[in-house]
């Protein structure tokens, strides 16, 4: 029997990577290095629940509007926390 797990991934990974990249261009985040942005992404992913899927469209199809809104809110909160945390820790170590 052959196994193929290539399509399996954490649904939040792409969302977090895209959101970190988008927010990196905000004036308050310009000073973030690529290493700091990677730390932000790791911290954010570790604070979100793992949601493994094969296809992203499957996830969105089965979510209710309330669940979608809750996920958007969670993403916003975790992004704010992660950027602030990494910035604070980096400032302390300088």
N, CA, C and O atoms as a GROMACS GRO file, in nm:
protein
  376
    1UNK      N    1   0.085  -0.118   0.000
    1UNK     CA    2   0.000   0.000   0.000
    1UNK      C    3   0.090   0.125   0.000
    1UNK      O    4   0.190   0.130   0.071
    2UNK      N    5   0.052   0.221  -0.078
    2UNK     CA    6   0.126   0.347  -0.087
    2UNK      C    7   0.057   0.454  -0.005
    2UNK      O    8  -0.066   0.460  -0.002
    3UNK      N    9   0.135   0.538   0.063
    3UNK     CA   10   0.079   0.646   0.144
    3UNK      C   11   0.118   0.780   0.082
    3UNK      O   12   0.230   0.797   0.035
    4UNK      N   13   0.024   0.873   0.082
    4UNK     CA   14   0.052   1.005   0.028
    4UNK      C   15  -0.006   1.110   0.123
    4UNK      O   16  -0.127   1.132   0.126
    5UNK      N   17   0.082   1.172   0.197
    5UNK     CA   18   0.039   1.274   0.292
    5UNK      C   19   0.084   1.413   0.249
    5UNK      O   20   0.082   1.507   0.329
    6UNK      N   21   0.125   1.428   0.124
    6UNK     CA   22   0.177   1.555   0.074
    6UNK      C   23   0.078   1.670   0.085
    6UNK      O   24   0.118   1.785   0.102
    7UNK      N   25  -0.050   1.641   0.074
    7UNK     CA   26  -0.151   1.747   0.078
    7UNK      C   27  -0.191   1.787   0.220
    7UNK      O   28  -0.254   1.892   0.238
    8UNK      N   29  -0.157   1.708   0.317
    8UNK     CA   30  -0.197   1.736   0.454
    8UNK      C   31  -0.115   1.851   0.510
    8UNK      O   32   0.008   1.850   0.504
    9UNK      N   33  -0.184   1.951   0.564
    9UNK     CA   34  -0.114   2.066   0.622
    9UNK      C   35  -0.202   2.134   0.726
    9UNK      O   36  -0.324   2.113   0.731
   10UNK      N   37  -0.141   2.216   0.807
   10UNK     CA   38  -0.213   2.294   0.907
   10UNK      C   39  -0.279   2.411   0.835
   10UNK      O   40  -0.210   2.492   0.772
   11UNK      N   41  -0.408   2.420   0.844
   11UNK     CA   42  -0.485   2.524   0.774
   11UNK      C   43  -0.433   2.664   0.807
   11UNK      O   44  -0.433   2.751   0.720
   12UNK      N   45  -0.390   2.686   0.929
   12UNK     CA   46  -0.347   2.818   0.972
   12UNK      C   47  -0.212   2.861   0.914
   12UNK      O   48  -0.182   2.980   0.912
   13UNK      N   49  -0.130   2.767   0.867
   13UNK     CA   50   0.004   2.804   0.821
   13UNK      C   51  -0.001   2.911   0.712
   13UNK      O   52   0.062   3.016   0.726
   14UNK      N   53  -0.072   2.886   0.605
   14UNK     CA   54  -0.078   2.982   0.495
   14UNK      C   55  -0.138   3.113   0.542
   14UNK      O   56  -0.089   3.220   0.506
   15UNK      N   57  -0.244   3.105   0.623
   15UNK     CA   58  -0.308   3.227   0.672
   15UNK      C   59  -0.210   3.311   0.755
   15UNK      O   60  -0.202   3.432   0.739
   16UNK      N   61  -0.138   3.245   0.843
   16UNK     CA   62  -0.042   3.316   0.929
   16UNK      C   63   0.071   3.375   0.846
   16UNK      O   64   0.108   3.491   0.866
   17UNK      N   65   0.126   3.298   0.754
   17UNK     CA   66   0.237   3.348   0.673
   17UNK      C   67   0.194   3.470   0.592
   17UNK      O   68   0.266   3.569   0.583
   18UNK      N   69   0.075   3.462   0.532
   18UNK     CA   70   0.025   3.575   0.453
   18UNK      C   71  -0.002   3.697   0.540
   18UNK      O   72   0.027   3.810   0.500
   19UNK      N   73  -0.056   3.675   0.659
   19UNK     CA   74  -0.087   3.787   0.747
   19UNK      C   75   0.040   3.851   0.803
   19UNK      O   76   0.046   3.973   0.816
   20UNK      N   77   0.139   3.771   0.836
   20UNK     CA   78   0.266   3.826   0.883
   20UNK      C   79   0.328   3.910   0.772
   20UNK      O   80   0.376   4.021   0.797
   21UNK      N   81   0.328   3.859   0.651
   21UNK     CA   82   0.385   3.933   0.537
   21UNK      C   83   0.308   4.063   0.514
   21UNK      O   84   0.368   4.167   0.486
   22UNK      N   85   0.177   4.058   0.525
   22UNK     CA   86   0.096   4.178   0.505
   22UNK      C   87   0.124   4.282   0.613
   22UNK      O   88   0.144   4.400   0.583
   23UNK      N   89   0.127   4.238   0.737
   23UNK     CA   90   0.148   4.332   0.848
   23UNK      C   91   0.292   4.381   0.857
   23UNK      O   92   0.318   4.485   0.918
   24UNK      N   93   0.385   4.309   0.798
   24UNK     CA   94   0.526   4.351   0.800
   24UNK      C   95   0.544   4.484   0.730
   24UNK      O   96   0.642   4.555   0.756
   25UNK      N   97   0.453   4.519   0.641
   25UNK     CA   98   0.464   4.644   0.567
   25UNK      C   99   0.399   4.762   0.638
   25UNK      O  100   0.405   4.875   0.588
   26UNK      N  101   0.336   4.738   0.752
   26UNK     CA  102   0.278   4.848   0.828
   26UNK      C  103   0.391   4.931   0.888
   26UNK      O  104   0.495   4.876   0.926
   27UNK      N  105   0.374   5.061   0.898
   27UNK     CA  106   0.481   5.148   0.950
   27UNK      C  107   0.535   5.104   1.087
   27UNK      O  108   0.655   5.117   1.114
   28UNK      N  109   0.449   5.052   1.172
   28UNK     CA  110   0.494   5.012   1.305
   28UNK      C  111   0.578   4.883   1.304
   28UNK      O  112   0.639   4.848   1.405
   29UNK      N  113   0.580   4.812   1.191
   29UNK     CA  114   0.653   4.685   1.183
   29UNK      C  115   0.770   4.689   1.086
   29UNK      O  116   0.832   4.586   1.059
   30UNK      N  117   0.802   4.806   1.033
   30UNK     CA  118   0.908   4.819   0.933
   30UNK      C  119   1.043   4.770   0.988
   30UNK      O  120   1.124   4.716   0.912
   31UNK      N  121   1.067   4.788   1.117
   31UNK     CA  122   1.197   4.752   1.175
   31UNK      C  123   1.215   4.602   1.195
   31UNK      O  124   1.322   4.560   1.238
   32UNK      N  125   1.115   4.521   1.165
   32UNK     CA  126   1.126   4.377   1.184
   32UNK      C  127   1.216   4.316   1.076
   32UNK      O  128   1.198   4.344   0.957
   33UNK      N  129   1.311   4.235   1.118
   33UNK     CA  130   1.397   4.163   1.024
   33UNK      C  131   1.325   4.036   0.979
   33UNK      O  132   1.220   4.001   1.033
   34UNK      N  133   1.380   3.969   0.880
   34UNK     CA  134   1.318   3.845   0.835
   34UNK      C  135   1.320   3.739   0.945
   34UNK      O  136   1.227   3.660   0.956
   35UNK      N  137   1.424   3.738   1.028
   35UNK     CA  138   1.428   3.644   1.141
   35UNK      C  139   1.319   3.676   1.242
   35UNK      O  140   1.255   3.585   1.296
   36UNK      N  141   1.298   3.803   1.268
   36UNK     CA  142   1.194   3.843   1.362
   36UNK      C  143   1.055   3.804   1.308
   36UNK      O  144   0.969   3.760   1.384
   37UNK      N  145   1.034   3.820   1.178
   37UNK     CA  146   0.906   3.784   1.118
   37UNK      C  147   0.883   3.633   1.125
   37UNK      O  148   0.771   3.588   1.146
   38UNK      N  149   0.989   3.556   1.108
   38UNK     CA  150   0.978   3.411   1.122
   38UNK      C  151   0.941   3.375   1.266
   38UNK      O  152   0.860   3.285   1.289
   39UNK      N  153   0.999   3.447   1.364
   39UNK     CA  154   0.963   3.424   1.505
   39UNK      C  155   0.817   3.460   1.530
   39UNK      O  156   0.748   3.390   1.604
   40UNK      N  157   0.770   3.568   1.471
   40UNK     CA  158   0.629   3.608   1.484
   40UNK      C  159   0.540   3.496   1.431
   40UNK      O  160   0.441   3.459   1.495
   41UNK      N  161   0.574   3.443   1.314
   41UNK     CA  162   0.493   3.336   1.254
   41UNK      C  163   0.491   3.212   1.344
   41UNK      O  164   0.386   3.152   1.366
   42UNK      N  165   0.607   3.172   1.396
   42UNK     CA  166   0.614   3.055   1.484
   42UNK      C  167   0.532   3.076   1.610
   42UNK      O  168   0.457   2.988   1.652
   43UNK      N  169   0.548   3.191   1.670
   43UNK     CA  170   0.473   3.221   1.792
   43UNK      C  171   0.323   3.219   1.766
   43UNK      O  172   0.246   3.162   1.843
   44UNK      N  173   0.281   3.281   1.657
   44UNK     CA  174   0.139   3.283   1.622
   44UNK      C  175   0.085   3.142   1.600
   44UNK      O  176  -0.021   3.108   1.650
   45UNK      N  177   0.158   3.062   1.524
   45UNK     CA  178   0.112   2.925   1.496
   45UNK      C  179   0.103   2.842   1.624
   45UNK      O  180   0.014   2.758   1.637
   46UNK      N  181   0.194   2.864   1.716
   46UNK     CA  182   0.192   2.788   1.842
   46UNK      C  183   0.077   2.831   1.933
   46UNK      O  184   0.039   2.758   2.024
   47UNK      N  185   0.022   2.949   1.909
   47UNK     CA  186  -0.088   2.999   1.992
   47UNK      C  187  -0.225   2.967   1.931
   47UNK      O  188  -0.328   2.986   1.996
   48UNK      N  189  -0.226   2.921   1.808
   48UNK     CA  190  -0.351   2.885   1.741
   48UNK      C  191  -0.370   2.734   1.745
   48UNK      O  192  -0.272   2.659   1.752
   49UNK      N  193  -0.494   2.688   1.741
   49UNK     CA  194  -0.514   2.542   1.740
   49UNK      C  195  -0.470   2.484   1.606
   49UNK      O  196  -0.482   2.549   1.502
   50UNK      N  197  -0.418   2.364   1.610
   50UNK     CA  198  -0.382   2.296   1.485
   50UNK      C  199  -0.511   2.250   1.417
   50UNK      O  200  -0.595   2.186   1.479
   51UNK      N  201  -0.524   2.284   1.290
   51UNK     CA  202  -0.642   2.245   1.211
   51UNK      C  203  -0.590   2.183   1.082
   51UNK      O  204  -0.568   2.253   0.983
   52UNK      N  205  -0.571   2.053   1.083
   52UNK     CA  206  -0.513   1.986   0.967
   52UNK      C  207  -0.619   1.951   0.864
   52UNK      O  208  -0.726   1.900   0.897
   53UNK      N  209  -0.587   1.981   0.739
   53UNK     CA  210  -0.678   1.956   0.626
   53UNK      C  211  -0.596   1.908   0.507
   53UNK      O  212  -0.473   1.918   0.505
   54UNK      N  213  -0.666   1.855   0.410
   54UNK     CA  214  -0.601   1.823   0.282
   54UNK      C  215  -0.619   1.938   0.185
   54UNK      O  216  -0.527   1.971   0.110
   55UNK      N  217  -0.735   1.999   0.187
   55UNK     CA  218  -0.766   2.109   0.096
   55UNK      C  219  -0.829   2.222   0.176
   55UNK      O  220  -0.924   2.200   0.251
   56UNK      N  221  -0.776   2.343   0.160
   56UNK     CA  222  -0.828   2.458   0.234
   56UNK      C  223  -0.976   2.481   0.209
   56UNK      O  224  -1.049   2.521   0.300
   57UNK      N  225  -1.020   2.456   0.088
   57UNK     CA  226  -1.161   2.478   0.054
   57UNK      C  227  -1.253   2.389   0.138
   57UNK      O  228  -1.365   2.428   0.168
   58UNK      N  229  -1.206   2.271   0.175
   58UNK     CA  230  -1.286   2.183   0.260
   58UNK      C  231  -1.313   2.247   0.395
   58UNK      O  232  -1.424   2.237   0.449
   59UNK      N  233  -1.213   2.312   0.450
   59UNK     CA  234  -1.225   2.378   0.580
   59UNK      C  235  -1.329   2.489   0.572
   59UNK      O  236  -1.419   2.497   0.656
   60UNK      N  237  -1.317   2.574   0.472
   60UNK     CA  238  -1.407   2.688   0.460
   60UNK      C  239  -1.550   2.644   0.432
   60UNK      O  240  -1.645   2.709   0.476
   61UNK      N  241  -1.567   2.535   0.360
   61UNK     CA  242  -1.701   2.486   0.325
   61UNK      C  243  -1.779   2.443   0.449
   61UNK      O  244  -1.900   2.464   0.456
   62UNK      N  245  -1.711   2.383   0.545
   62UNK     CA  246  -1.779   2.327   0.661
   62UNK      C  247  -1.789   2.423   0.780
   62UNK      O  248  -1.851   2.389   0.880
   63UNK      N  249  -1.730   2.541   0.770
   63UNK     CA  250  -1.738   2.637   0.880
   63UNK      C  251  -1.867   2.717   0.873
   63UNK      O  252  -1.915   2.752   0.765
   64UNK      N  253  -1.922   2.745   0.990
   64UNK     CA  254  -2.036   2.837   0.995
   64UNK      C  255  -1.983   2.980   0.992
   64UNK      O  256  -1.863   3.002   1.010
   65UNK      N  257  -2.070   3.074   0.969
   65UNK     CA  258  -2.028   3.215   0.968
   65UNK      C  259  -1.972   3.254   1.104
   65UNK      O  260  -1.875   3.329   1.112
   66UNK      N  261  -2.032   3.204   1.210
   66UNK     CA  262  -1.984   3.234   1.346
   66UNK      C  263  -1.842   3.178   1.367
   66UNK      O  264  -1.758   3.244   1.427
   67UNK      N  265  -1.817   3.058   1.318
   67UNK     CA  266  -1.684   2.999   1.331
   67UNK      C  267  -1.581   3.078   1.250
   67UNK      O  268  -1.468   3.097   1.295
   68UNK      N  269  -1.619   3.123   1.131
   68UNK     CA  270  -1.528   3.205   1.048
   68UNK      C  271  -1.492   3.334   1.120
   68UNK      O  272  -1.375   3.374   1.123
   69UNK      N  273  -1.591   3.399   1.178
   69UNK     CA  274  -1.566   3.524   1.250
   69UNK      C  275  -1.477   3.500   1.371
   69UNK      O  276  -1.389   3.580   1.400
   70UNK      N  277  -1.501   3.389   1.441
   70UNK     CA  278  -1.418   3.356   1.558
   70UNK      C  279  -1.273   3.332   1.515
   70UNK      O  280  -1.180   3.373   1.585
   71UNK      N  281  -1.253   3.267   1.401
   71UNK     CA  282  -1.118   3.243   1.351
   71UNK      C  283  -1.050   3.374   1.312
   71UNK      O  284  -0.932   3.394   1.340
   72UNK      N  285  -1.123   3.463   1.248
   72UNK     CA  286  -1.067   3.594   1.211
   72UNK      C  287  -1.028   3.674   1.334
   72UNK      O  288  -0.922   3.737   1.338
   73UNK      N  289  -1.113   3.669   1.436
   73UNK     CA  290  -1.083   3.740   1.561
   73UNK      C  291  -0.959   3.679   1.628
   73UNK      O  292  -0.871   3.752   1.674
   74UNK      N  293  -0.953   3.547   1.632
   74UNK     CA  294  -0.837   3.479   1.693
   74UNK      C  295  -0.709   3.515   1.618
   74UNK      O  296  -0.606   3.540   1.679
   75UNK      N  297  -0.716   3.518   1.485
   75UNK     CA  298  -0.598   3.555   1.405
   75UNK      C  299  -0.554   3.697   1.436
   75UNK      O  300  -0.434   3.722   1.453
   76UNK      N  301  -0.647   3.789   1.444
   76UNK     CA  302  -0.612   3.928   1.473
   76UNK      C  303  -0.546   3.940   1.610
   76UNK      O  304  -0.444   4.006   1.625
   77UNK      N  305  -0.605   3.875   1.709
   77UNK     CA  306  -0.549   3.881   1.845
   77UNK      C  307  -0.410   3.818   1.852
   77UNK      O  308  -0.320   3.874   1.915
   78UNK      N  309  -0.393   3.705   1.789
   78UNK     CA  310  -0.264   3.637   1.796
   78UNK      C  311  -0.157   3.714   1.718
   78UNK      O  312  -0.040   3.713   1.756
   79UNK      N  313  -0.196   3.781   1.612
   79UNK     CA  314  -0.100   3.864   1.538
   79UNK      C  315  -0.055   3.983   1.622
   79UNK      O  316   0.064   4.012   1.629
   80UNK      N  317  -0.148   4.051   1.685
   80UNK     CA  318  -0.112   4.164   1.771
   80UNK      C  319  -0.017   4.119   1.882
   80UNK      O  320   0.085   4.182   1.907
   81UNK      N  321  -0.053   4.009   1.947
   81UNK     CA  322   0.030   3.957   2.055
   81UNK      C  323   0.169   3.919   2.005
   81UNK      O  324   0.269   3.956   2.066
   82UNK      N  325   0.176   3.846   1.895
   82UNK     CA  326   0.303   3.794   1.846
   82UNK      C  327   0.398   3.904   1.802
   82UNK      O  328   0.517   3.901   1.834
   83UNK      N  329   0.347   4.003   1.729
   83UNK     CA  330   0.433   4.115   1.689
   83UNK      C  331   0.484   4.190   1.811
   83UNK      O  332   0.602   4.224   1.819
   84UNK      N  333   0.397   4.217   1.907
   84UNK     CA  334   0.436   4.290   2.027
   84UNK      C  335   0.538   4.211   2.109
   84UNK      O  336   0.635   4.267   2.159
   85UNK      N  337   0.516   4.082   2.123
   85UNK     CA  338   0.603   3.996   2.202
   85UNK      C  339   0.743   3.992   2.142
   85UNK      O  340   0.842   4.011   2.213
   86UNK      N  341   0.752   3.968   2.012
   86UNK     CA  342   0.883   3.960   1.946
   86UNK      C  343   0.954   4.095   1.953
   86UNK      O  344   1.075   4.100   1.977
   87UNK      N  345   0.883   4.203   1.933
   87UNK     CA  346   0.944   4.336   1.940
   87UNK      C  347   0.997   4.363   2.080
   87UNK      O  348   1.109   4.413   2.095
   88UNK      N  349   0.919   4.331   2.182
   88UNK     CA  350   0.961   4.353   2.320
   88UNK      C  351   1.084   4.269   2.355
   88UNK      O  352   1.178   4.320   2.415
   89UNK      N  353   1.084   4.143   2.318
   89UNK     CA  354   1.197   4.055   2.349
   89UNK      C  355   1.323   4.097   2.274
   89UNK      O  356   1.434   4.087   2.328
   90UNK      N  357   1.306   4.142   2.153
   90UNK     CA  358   1.422   4.188   2.074
   90UNK      C  359   1.480   4.315   2.135
   90UNK      O  360   1.602   4.331   2.142
   91UNK      N  361   1.394   4.406   2.178
   91UNK     CA  362   1.440   4.530   2.239
   91UNK      C  363   1.515   4.504   2.369
   91UNK      O  364   1.614   4.572   2.399
   92UNK      N  365   1.469   4.405   2.446
   92UNK     CA  366   1.535   4.370   2.572
   92UNK      C  367   1.673   4.313   2.550
   92UNK      O  368   1.763   4.335   2.631
   93UNK      N  369   1.691   4.240   2.440
   93UNK     CA  370   1.819   4.172   2.419
   93UNK      C  371   1.924   4.262   2.356
   93UNK      O  372   2.039   4.222   2.342
   94UNK      N  373   1.886   4.383   2.319
   94UNK     CA  374   1.983   4.476   2.256
   94UNK      C  375   2.061   4.550   2.361
   94UNK      O  376   2.147   4.632   2.327
   0.00000   0.00000   0.00000
